[in-house]
């Protein structure tokens, strides 16, 4: 398991799978090391320029998804 974590932290780029999701572990680890070295207190992984909300608070503030389809769903053929 340690090897898996170390590879994830060392690897940058896009995750496989075709969804073009960027890898975040490397940047988070670098930011964590920088904040630890500077002696900064607080959440080491919180965005320094972002909202002071926790991820859970941010999720609770999000508006519920609204159906984007202009037409109602159709019945399946019998």
C-alpha positions in Angstrom: 0.0 0.0 0.0 2.9 2.4 0.8 4.2 1.8 -2.7 0.9 2.7 -4.2 0.8 6.0 -2.2 4.4 6.8 -3.1 3.7 6.3 -6.9 0.5 8.4 -6.6 2.5 11.3 -5.0 5.3 11.0 -7.5 3.2 10.9 -10.6 1.8 14.0 -12.3 -0.5 14.3 -15.3 -3.9 12.9 -16.2 -5.5 9.8 -14.7 -6.1 7.0 -17.2 -9.7 6.3 -18.3 -10.5 9.0 -20.9 -12.2 11.5 -18.5 -9.2 13.8 -18.5 -9.1 14.0 -14.7 -5.9 15.6 -13.4 -3.9 13.9 -10.7 -3.8 15.9 -7.5 -1.7 13.9 -5.0 1.6 15.4 -6.2 0.5 19.0 -5.9 -1.1 18.3 -2.5 2.0 16.6 -1.2 4.2 19.5 -2.3 1.9 22.1 -0.7 1.8 20.1 2.5 5.6 20.0 2.6 5.9 23.7 2.0 3.4 24.6 4.7 5.0 22.2 7.2 8.4 23.8 6.4 7.1 27.3 6.9 5.5 26.4 10.2 2.1 27.6 9.1 -0.8 26.4 11.2 -4.2 25.3 10.2 -5.3 22.8 7.6 -2.2 22.1 5.4 -4.3 21.1 2.4 -6.7 24.0 2.4 -6.5 26.3 -0.5 -4.6 29.4 0.4 -6.6 31.7 -1.9 -9.9 29.8 -1.8 -12.9 29.8 0.4 -12.4 29.2 4.1 -15.2 26.6 4.0 -14.4 22.9 4.5 -15.3 20.6 1.6 -18.4 19.5 3.4 -19.6 23.0 4.0 -19.0 23.8 0.3 -21.0 20.8 -0.7 -23.9 21.8 1.5 -24.0 25.2 -0.1 -24.2 23.8 -3.6 -27.5 24.1 -5.4 -29.3 20.8 -6.2 -28.9 19.7 -9.8 -31.8 20.6 -12.1 -32.7 18.5 -15.1 -31.4 20.1 -18.2 -33.6 18.2 -20.7 -36.4 20.4 -22.0 -38.7 17.5 -22.7 -40.2 15.0 -20.3 -38.9 11.4 -20.3 -40.7 9.1 -22.7 -42.2 5.7 -21.8 -40.4 2.6 -22.9 -42.0 0.5 -25.7 -44.0 -2.5 -24.4 
